[in-house]
Amino acid sequence: MARLSLYREPVAWTDTWRSYELLVDGKVRGMVRQGKTLEIDLTPGDHRVQMKIDWGTSPELVVSGDRDVALRCRANSNPFLGLLYVTIWRGRYIRLQAA
């Protein structure tokens, strides 16, 4: 069984006190706050991973459950582009990438 490790990078101005949901294959598998790491087990095979908060999400990543995976996430929005990220870019509200 593989391990997925997700670190949420701190951001001073966006979602400071709120948790992001970790979705694996469309199901909530945990919550992560700023500066914290969430670790879960993955079954073998490919999995779709996504982050979510309310209406805002990250693009999906496909990861393999055949080996350990390290990811990191953070708010993609900033004070100047906030309105765009809560409307037309809401599917890119959170940045999710390999660590």
N, CA, C and O atoms as CSV, one atom per row, in Angstrom:
chain,resi,resn,atom,element,x,y,z
A,1,MET,N,N,0.844,-1.180,0.000
A,1,MET,CA,C,0.000,0.000,0.000
A,1,MET,C,C,0.891,1.246,0.000
A,1,MET,O,O,1.883,1.305,0.727
A,2,ALA,N,N,0.543,2.214,-0.797
A,2,ALA,CA,C,1.325,3.447,-0.913
A,2,ALA,C,C,0.787,4.512,0.035
A,2,ALA,O,O,-0.338,4.425,0.527
A,3,ARG,N,N,1.605,5.498,0.270
A,3,ARG,CA,C,1.266,6.599,1.173
A,3,ARG,C,C,1.228,7.902,0.389
A,3,ARG,O,O,2.151,8.195,-0.371
A,4,LEU,N,N,0.172,8.683,0.564
A,4,LEU,CA,C,0.083,10.025,0.000
A,4,LEU,C,C,0.321,11.009,1.129
A,4,LEU,O,O,-0.356,10.966,2.155
A,5,SER,N,N,1.286,11.894,0.935
A,5,SER,CA,C,1.612,12.924,1.919
A,5,SER,C,C,1.322,14.280,1.288
A,5,SER,O,O,1.873,14.611,0.238
A,6,LEU,N,N,0.458,15.063,1.925
A,6,LEU,CA,C,0.043,16.356,1.397
A,6,LEU,C,C,0.386,17.455,2.392
A,6,LEU,O,O,-0.078,17.438,3.532
A,7,TYR,N,N,1.199,18.407,1.958
A,7,TYR,CA,C,1.568,19.549,2.793
A,7,TYR,C,C,0.849,20.787,2.271
A,7,TYR,O,O,0.864,21.056,1.069
A,8,ARG,N,N,0.215,21.543,3.175
A,8,ARG,CA,C,-0.436,22.797,2.789
A,8,ARG,C,C,0.465,23.964,3.178
A,8,ARG,O,O,0.706,24.218,4.359
A,9,GLU,N,N,0.954,24.663,2.167
A,9,GLU,CA,C,1.836,25.798,2.384
A,9,GLU,C,C,1.071,26.966,3.004
A,9,GLU,O,O,-0.065,27.229,2.608
A,10,PRO,N,N,1.662,27.667,3.962
A,10,PRO,CA,C,1.006,28.828,4.557
A,10,PRO,C,C,0.936,30.012,3.576
A,10,PRO,O,O,1.870,30.263,2.815
A,11,VAL,N,N,-0.173,30.713,3.618
A,11,VAL,CA,C,-0.368,31.945,2.847
A,11,VAL,C,C,-0.952,32.961,3.818
A,11,VAL,O,O,-1.904,32.658,4.538
A,12,ALA,N,N,-0.395,34.149,3.840
A,12,ALA,CA,C,-0.762,35.134,4.863
A,12,ALA,C,C,-2.167,35.692,4.724
A,12,ALA,O,O,-2.723,36.153,5.721
A,13,TRP,N,N,-2.769,35.677,3.551
A,13,TRP,CA,C,-3.999,36.447,3.378
A,13,TRP,C,C,-5.199,35.656,2.896
A,13,TRP,O,O,-6.294,36.216,2.871
A,14,THR,N,N,-5.076,34.417,2.517
A,14,THR,CA,C,-6.217,33.678,1.971
A,14,THR,C,C,-6.466,32.394,2.760
A,14,THR,O,O,-5.560,31.578,2.931
A,15,ASP,N,N,-7.689,32.222,3.234
A,15,ASP,CA,C,-8.123,30.984,3.917
A,15,ASP,C,C,-7.229,30.615,5.090
A,15,ASP,O,O,-6.993,29.433,5.340
A,16,THR,N,N,-6.736,31.598,5.801
A,16,THR,CA,C,-5.779,31.373,6.881
A,16,THR,C,C,-6.312,30.421,7.942
A,16,THR,O,O,-5.585,29.538,8.397
A,17,TRP,N,N,-7.546,30.581,8.337
A,17,TRP,CA,C,-8.104,29.801,9.441
A,17,TRP,C,C,-9.023,28.683,8.979
A,17,TRP,O,O,-9.719,28.082,9.797
A,18,ARG,N,N,-9.038,28.392,7.688
A,18,ARG,CA,C,-9.962,27.383,7.162
A,18,ARG,C,C,-9.216,26.168,6.642
A,18,ARG,O,O,-8.079,26.276,6.181
A,19,SER,N,N,-9.850,25.029,6.717
A,19,SER,CA,C,-9.263,23.779,6.228
A,19,SER,C,C,-9.658,23.529,4.779
A,19,SER,O,O,-10.740,23.917,4.338
A,20,TYR,N,N,-8.768,22.879,4.053
A,20,TYR,CA,C,-9.063,22.405,2.704
A,20,TYR,C,C,-9.386,20.915,2.796
A,20,TYR,O,O,-8.790,20.193,3.595
A,21,GLU,N,N,-10.324,20.464,1.979
A,21,GLU,CA,C,-10.659,19.047,1.900
A,21,GLU,C,C,-9.786,18.380,0.849
A,21,GLU,O,O,-9.547,18.941,-0.220
A,22,LEU,N,N,-9.315,17.187,1.159
A,22,LEU,CA,C,-8.602,16.357,0.198
A,22,LEU,C,C,-9.600,15.351,-0.366
A,22,LEU,O,O,-10.168,14.545,0.371
A,23,LEU,N,N,-9.805,15.407,-1.679
A,23,LEU,CA,C,-10.688,14.460,-2.346
A,23,LEU,C,C,-9.841,13.461,-3.119
A,23,LEU,O,O,-8.947,13.844,-3.872
A,24,VAL,N,N,-10.128,12.176,-2.929
A,24,VAL,CA,C,-9.471,11.127,-3.695
A,24,VAL,C,C,-10.583,10.339,-4.373
A,24,VAL,O,O,-11.443,9.762,-3.708
A,25,ASP,N,N,-10.558,10.319,-5.685
A,25,ASP,CA,C,-11.601,9.669,-6.480
A,25,ASP,C,C,-12.987,10.194,-6.115
A,25,ASP,O,O,-13.957,9.437,-6.079
A,26,GLY,N,N,-13.069,11.498,-5.846
A,26,GLY,CA,C,-14.341,12.156,-5.572
A,26,GLY,C,C,-14.846,12.041,-4.147
A,26,GLY,O,O,-15.918,12.561,-3.837
A,27,LYS,N,N,-14.108,11.377,-3.272
A,27,LYS,CA,C,-14.532,11.196,-1.883
A,27,LYS,C,C,-13.595,11.945,-0.939
A,27,LYS,O,O,-12.379,11.947,-1.131
A,28,VAL,N,N,-14.168,12.578,0.077
A,28,VAL,CA,C,-13.360,13.305,1.065
A,28,VAL,C,C,-12.554,12.293,1.876
A,28,VAL,O,O,-13.109,11.365,2.463
A,29,ARG,N,N,-11.234,12.490,1.898
A,29,ARG,CA,C,-10.351,11.581,2.641
A,29,ARG,C,C,-9.648,12.265,3.803
A,29,ARG,O,O,-8.915,11.624,4.555
A,30,GLY,N,N,-9.874,13.581,3.952
A,30,GLY,CA,C,-9.256,14.280,5.070
A,30,GLY,C,C,-9.307,15.781,4.871
A,30,GLY,O,O,-9.707,16.283,3.820
A,31,MET,N,N,-8.887,16.484,5.921
A,31,MET,CA,C,-8.841,17.943,5.926
A,31,MET,C,C,-7.426,18.366,6.316
A,31,MET,O,O,-6.753,17.687,7.092
A,32,VAL,N,N,-6.984,19.502,5.765
A,32,VAL,CA,C,-5.643,19.985,6.094
A,32,VAL,C,C,-5.682,21.505,6.274
A,32,VAL,O,O,-6.289,22.229,5.485
A,33,ARG,N,N,-5.020,21.961,7.332
A,33,ARG,CA,C,-4.921,23.397,7.632
A,33,ARG,C,C,-3.552,23.909,7.185
A,33,ARG,O,O,-2.659,23.124,6.865
A,34,GLN,N,N,-3.400,25.220,7.167
A,34,GLN,CA,C,-2.140,25.827,6.746
A,34,GLN,C,C,-0.973,25.355,7.611
A,34,GLN,O,O,-1.075,25.261,8.835
A,35,GLY,N,N,0.133,25.064,6.940
A,35,GLY,CA,C,1.345,24.655,7.636
A,35,GLY,C,C,1.323,23.230,8.144
A,35,GLY,O,O,2.259,22.808,8.824
A,36,LYS,N,N,0.280,22.474,7.835
A,36,LYS,CA,C,0.141,21.098,8.323
A,36,LYS,C,C,0.298,20.099,7.180
A,36,LYS,O,O,0.181,20.451,6.006
A,37,THR,N,N,0.563,18.860,7.546
A,37,THR,CA,C,0.691,17.763,6.594
A,37,THR,C,C,-0.372,16.716,6.897
A,37,THR,O,O,-0.616,16.380,8.056
A,38,LEU,N,N,-0.993,16.214,5.857
A,38,LEU,CA,C,-1.982,15.142,5.956
A,38,LEU,C,C,-1.417,13.929,5.236
A,38,LEU,O,O,-0.927,14.046,4.113
A,39,GLU,N,N,-1.481,12.775,5.868
A,39,GLU,CA,C,-1.009,11.544,5.243
A,39,GLU,C,C,-2.132,10.525,5.228
A,39,GLU,O,O,-2.820,10.322,6.228
A,40,ILE,N,N,-2.310,9.878,4.066
A,40,ILE,CA,C,-3.327,8.831,3.928
A,40,ILE,C,C,-2.728,7.676,3.139
A,40,ILE,O,O,-1.731,7.838,2.435
A,41,ASP,N,N,-3.343,6.519,3.266
A,41,ASP,CA,C,-2.946,5.355,2.478
A,41,ASP,C,C,-3.724,5.342,1.173
A,41,ASP,O,O,-4.886,5.744,1.123
A,42,LEU,N,N,-3.062,4.870,0.108
A,42,LEU,CA,C,-3.690,4.713,-1.197
A,42,LEU,C,C,-3.647,3.247,-1.602
A,42,LEU,O,O,-2.645,2.566,-1.386
A,43,THR,N,N,-4.709,2.777,-2.175
A,43,THR,CA,C,-4.719,1.420,-2.722
A,43,THR,C,C,-3.981,1.423,-4.056
A,43,THR,O,O,-3.849,2.481,-4.671
A,44,PRO,N,N,-3.498,0.282,-4.521
A,44,PRO,CA,C,-2.797,0.226,-5.809
A,44,PRO,C,C,-3.688,0.719,-6.951
A,44,PRO,O,O,-4.912,0.600,-6.894
A,45,GLY,N,N,-3.059,1.271,-7.981
A,45,GLY,CA,C,-3.780,1.787,-9.140
A,45,GLY,C,C,-3.757,3.304,-9.176
A,45,GLY,O,O,-3.228,3.951,-8.273
A,46,ASP,N,N,-4.332,3.859,-10.223
A,46,ASP,CA,C,-4.372,5.306,-10.389
A,46,ASP,C,C,-5.532,5.915,-9.609
A,46,ASP,O,O,-6.599,5.314,-9.481
A,47,HIS,N,N,-5.301,7.123,-9.090
A,47,HIS,CA,C,-6.307,7.842,-8.307
A,47,HIS,C,C,-6.362,9.299,-8.744
A,47,HIS,O,O,-5.332,9.896,-9.057
A,48,ARG,N,N,-7.566,9.871,-8.764
A,48,ARG,CA,C,-7.764,11.289,-9.056
A,48,ARG,C,C,-7.760,12.040,-7.730
A,48,ARG,O,O,-8.559,11.740,-6.843
A,49,VAL,N,N,-6.870,13.009,-7.593
A,49,VAL,CA,C,-6.717,13.771,-6.356
A,49,VAL,C,C,-7.063,15.229,-6.638
A,49,VAL,O,O,-6.657,15.790,-7.655
A,50,GLN,N,N,-7.823,15.835,-5.721
A,50,GLN,CA,C,-8.239,17.224,-5.874
A,50,GLN,C,C,-8.416,17.849,-4.500
A,50,GLN,O,O,-8.740,17.157,-3.535
A,51,MET,N,N,-8.202,19.162,-4.410
A,51,MET,CA,C,-8.441,19.914,-3.179
A,51,MET,C,C,-9.702,20.745,-3.354
A,51,MET,O,O,-10.051,21.141,-4.466
A,52,LYS,N,N,-10.396,21.010,-2.213
A,52,LYS,CA,C,-11.662,21.742,-2.287
A,52,LYS,C,C,-11.881,22.556,-1.027
A,52,LYS,O,O,-11.534,22.135,0.076
A,53,ILE,N,N,-12.468,23.738,-1.213
A,53,ILE,CA,C,-12.986,24.546,-0.116
A,53,ILE,C,C,-14.234,25.229,-0.658
A,53,ILE,O,O,-14.157,25.988,-1.624
A,54,ASP,N,N,-15.360,24.968,-0.056
A,54,ASP,CA,C,-16.633,25.530,-0.527
A,54,ASP,C,C,-16.779,25.303,-2.028
A,54,ASP,O,O,-16.855,24.160,-2.479
A,55,TRP,N,N,-16.819,26.375,-2.797
A,55,TRP,CA,C,-17.015,26.331,-4.246
A,55,TRP,C,C,-15.693,26.290,-4.998
A,55,TRP,O,O,-15.686,26.031,-6.201
A,56,GLY,N,N,-14.582,26.536,-4.329
A,56,GLY,CA,C,-13.279,26.598,-4.986
A,56,GLY,C,C,-12.568,25.260,-4.945
A,56,GLY,O,O,-12.602,24.560,-3.933
A,57,THR,N,N,-11.919,24.904,-6.053
A,57,THR,CA,C,-11.211,23.632,-6.139
A,57,THR,C,C,-9.844,23.832,-6.795
A,57,THR,O,O,-9.494,24.920,-7.251
A,58,SER,N,N,-9.105,22.754,-6.820
A,58,SER,CA,C,-7.876,22.694,-7.606
A,58,SER,C,C,-8.186,21.860,-8.848
A,58,SER,O,O,-9.178,21.132,-8.873
A,59,PRO,N,N,-7.350,21.961,-9.871
A,59,PRO,CA,C,-7.463,20.981,-10.957
A,59,PRO,C,C,-7.147,19.587,-10.399
A,59,PRO,O,O,-6.426,19.464,-9.408
A,60,GLU,N,N,-7.676,18.556,-11.025
A,60,GLU,CA,C,-7.396,17.189,-10.588
A,60,GLU,C,C,-5.991,16.768,-11.016
A,60,GLU,O,O,-5.513,17.128,-12.092
A,61,LEU,N,N,-5.351,16.003,-10.153
A,61,LEU,CA,C,-4.090,15.339,-10.485
A,61,LEU,C,C,-4.339,13.838,-10.460
A,61,LEU,O,O,-5.118,13.348,-9.643
A,62,VAL,N,N,-3.695,13.124,-11.331
A,62,VAL,CA,C,-3.754,11.666,-11.296
A,62,VAL,C,C,-2.452,11.183,-10.677
A,62,VAL,O,O,-1.366,11.513,-11.153
A,63,VAL,N,N,-2.571,10.394,-9.606
A,63,VAL,CA,C,-1.398,9.858,-8.923
A,63,VAL,C,C,-1.502,8.341,-8.878
A,63,VAL,O,O,-2.592,7.777,-8.967
A,64,SER,N,N,-0.371,7.700,-8.743
A,64,SER,CA,C,-0.330,6.246,-8.683
A,64,SER,C,C,-0.316,5.774,-7.235
A,64,SER,O,O,0.449,6.282,-6.416
A,65,GLY,N,N,-1.148,4.821,-6.932
A,65,GLY,CA,C,-1.163,4.210,-5.616
A,65,GLY,C,C,-0.163,3.074,-5.502
A,65,GLY,O,O,-0.167,2.329,-4.522
A,66,ASP,N,N,0.700,2.941,-6.515
A,66,ASP,CA,C,1.702,1.881,-6.513
A,66,ASP,C,C,3.009,2.313,-5.850
A,66,ASP,O,O,3.899,1.493,-5.624
A,67,ARG,N,N,3.117,3.614,-5.540
A,67,ARG,CA,C,4.316,4.125,-4.875
A,67,ARG,C,C,3.934,5.339,-4.035
A,67,ARG,O,O,2.876,5.932,-4.243
A,68,ASP,N,N,4.791,5.708,-3.088
A,68,ASP,CA,C,4.521,6.870,-2.233
A,68,ASP,C,C,4.498,8.151,-3.069
A,68,ASP,O,O,5.258,8.304,-4.025
A,69,VAL,N,N,3.609,9.060,-2.685
A,69,VAL,CA,C,3.415,10.310,-3.420
A,69,VAL,C,C,3.465,11.464,-2.425
A,69,VAL,O,O,2.858,11.400,-1.356
A,70,ALA,N,N,4.198,12.527,-2.786
A,70,ALA,CA,C,4.252,13.743,-1.960
A,70,ALA,C,C,3.685,14.895,-2.788
A,70,ALA,O,O,4.151,15.166,-3.895
A,71,LEU,N,N,2.676,15.567,-2.238
A,71,LEU,CA,C,2.042,16.708,-2.898
A,71,LEU,C,C,2.075,17.906,-1.965
A,71,LEU,O,O,2.276,17.772,-0.758
A,72,ARG,N,N,1.874,19.074,-2.546
A,72,ARG,CA,C,1.715,20.285,-1.743
A,72,ARG,C,C,0.612,21.120,-2.374
A,72,ARG,O,O,0.362,21.046,-3.578
A,73,CYS,N,N,-0.042,21.914,-1.536
A,73,CYS,CA,C,-1.111,22.770,-2.029
A,73,CYS,C,C,-1.029,24.121,-1.337
A,73,CYS,O,O,-0.363,24.271,-0.314
A,74,ARG,N,N,-1.711,25.092,-1.906
A,74,ARG,CA,C,-1.792,26.431,-1.327
A,74,ARG,C,C,-2.870,27.206,-2.071
A,74,ARG,O,O,-3.287,26.822,-3.164
A,75,ALA,N,N,-3.305,28.281,-1.474
A,75,ALA,CA,C,-4.271,29.156,-2.145
A,75,ALA,C,C,-3.595,29.764,-3.366
A,75,ALA,O,O,-2.458,30.230,-3.285
A,76,ASN,N,N,-4.284,29.759,-4.479
A,76,ASN,CA,C,-3.767,30.326,-5.715
A,76,ASN,C,C,-4.157,31.793,-5.844
A,76,ASN,O,O,-3.513,32.554,-6.566
A,77,SER,N,N,-5.204,32.177,-5.147
A,77,SER,CA,C,-5.759,33.516,-5.247
A,77,SER,C,C,-4.855,34.545,-4.581
A,77,SER,O,O,-3.988,34.202,-3.777
A,78,ASN,N,N,-5.069,35.791,-4.922
A,78,ASN,CA,C,-4.407,36.894,-4.233
A,78,ASN,C,C,-5.387,38.063,-4.163
A,78,ASN,O,O,-6.399,38.049,-4.864
A,79,PRO,N,N,-5.118,39.060,-3.346
A,79,PRO,CA,C,-6.085,40.150,-3.160
A,79,PRO,C,C,-6.451,40.890,-4.444
A,79,PRO,O,O,-7.558,41.417,-4.549
A,80,PHE,N,N,-5.560,40.940,-5.409
A,80,PHE,CA,C,-5.824,41.682,-6.636
A,80,PHE,C,C,-6.666,40.896,-7.638
A,80,PHE,O,O,-7.391,41.486,-8.438
A,81,LEU,N,N,-6.574,39.580,-7.596
A,81,LEU,CA,C,-7.305,38.739,-8.544
A,81,LEU,C,C,-8.402,37.926,-7.873
A,81,LEU,O,O,-8.972,37.027,-8.492
A,82,GLY,N,N,-8.702,38.229,-6.619
A,82,GLY,CA,C,-9.674,37.459,-5.846
A,82,GLY,C,C,-11.010,37.277,-6.529
A,82,GLY,O,O,-11.554,36.173,-6.522
A,83,LEU,N,N,-11.555,38.322,-7.117
A,83,LEU,CA,C,-12.857,38.226,-7.763
A,83,LEU,C,C,-12.844,37.233,-8.924
A,83,LEU,O,O,-13.821,36.511,-9.130
A,84,LEU,N,N,-11.759,37.189,-9.676
A,84,LEU,CA,C,-11.666,36.227,-10.772
A,84,LEU,C,C,-11.591,34.796,-10.252
A,84,LEU,O,O,-12.185,33.889,-10.836
A,85,TYR,N,N,-10.857,34.589,-9.149
A,85,TYR,CA,C,-10.722,33.242,-8.596
A,85,TYR,C,C,-12.004,32.729,-7.947
A,85,TYR,O,O,-12.174,31.517,-7.817
A,86,VAL,N,N,-12.894,33.601,-7.545
A,86,VAL,CA,C,-14.154,33.134,-6.956
A,86,VAL,C,C,-15.268,33.042,-7.997
A,86,VAL,O,O,-16.384,32.631,-7.679
A,87,THR,N,N,-14.969,33.422,-9.236
A,87,THR,CA,C,-15.976,33.332,-10.294
A,87,THR,C,C,-15.474,32.422,-11.414
A,87,THR,O,O,-15.675,31.209,-11.359
A,88,ILE,N,N,-14.830,32.987,-12.414
A,88,ILE,CA,C,-14.488,32.194,-13.596
A,88,ILE,C,C,-13.287,31.258,-13.408
A,88,ILE,O,O,-13.149,30.290,-14.155
A,89,TRP,N,N,-12.419,31.525,-12.429
A,89,TRP,CA,C,-11.263,30.652,-12.190
A,89,TRP,C,C,-11.442,29.775,-10.959
A,89,TRP,O,O,-10.449,29.308,-10.400
A,90,ARG,N,N,-12.657,29.539,-10.524
A,90,ARG,CA,C,-12.859,28.796,-9.267
A,90,ARG,C,C,-12.310,27.368,-9.308
A,90,ARG,O,O,-12.032,26.787,-8.259
A,91,GLY,N,N,-12.150,26.797,-10.501
A,91,GLY,CA,C,-11.540,25.480,-10.644
A,91,GLY,C,C,-10.029,25.508,-10.491
A,91,GLY,O,O,-9.379,24.463,-10.512
A,92,ARG,N,N,-9.465,26.711,-10.337
A,92,ARG,CA,C,-8.027,26.882,-10.100
A,92,ARG,C,C,-7.784,27.687,-8.829
A,92,ARG,O,O,-6.712,28.267,-8.659
A,93,TYR,N,N,-8.756,27.728,-7.950
A,93,TYR,CA,C,-8.659,28.501,-6.706
A,93,TYR,C,C,-7.510,28.009,-5.825
A,93,TYR,O,O,-6.854,28.800,-5.146
A,94,ILE,N,N,-7.275,26.689,-5.844
A,94,ILE,CA,C,-6.209,26.070,-5.054
A,94,ILE,C,C,-5.169,25.488,-6.015
A,94,ILE,O,O,-5.514,24.845,-7.007
A,95,ARG,N,N,-3.904,25.722,-5.707
A,95,ARG,CA,C,-2.811,25.131,-6.475
A,95,ARG,C,C,-2.454,23.791,-5.827
A,95,ARG,O,O,-2.241,23.718,-4.616
A,96,LEU,N,N,-2.392,22.744,-6.632
A,96,LEU,CA,C,-2.019,21.399,-6.176
A,96,LEU,C,C,-0.948,20.876,-7.110
A,96,LEU,O,O,-1.140,20.840,-8.326
A,97,GLN,N,N,0.190,20.467,-6.539
A,97,GLN,CA,C,1.298,20.004,-7.369
A,97,GLN,C,C,2.168,19.020,-6.609
A,97,GLN,O,O,2.074,18.877,-5.390
A,98,ALA,N,N,3.019,18.346,-7.374
A,98,ALA,CA,C,3.990,17.432,-6.754
A,98,ALA,C,C,4.969,18.226,-5.919
A,98,ALA,O,O,5.349,19.338,-6.283
A,99,ALA,N,N,5.376,17.654,-4.795
A,99,ALA,CA,C,6.319,18.337,-3.897
A,99,ALA,C,C,7.728,18.255,-4.407
A,99,ALA,O,O,8.645,18.777,-3.774
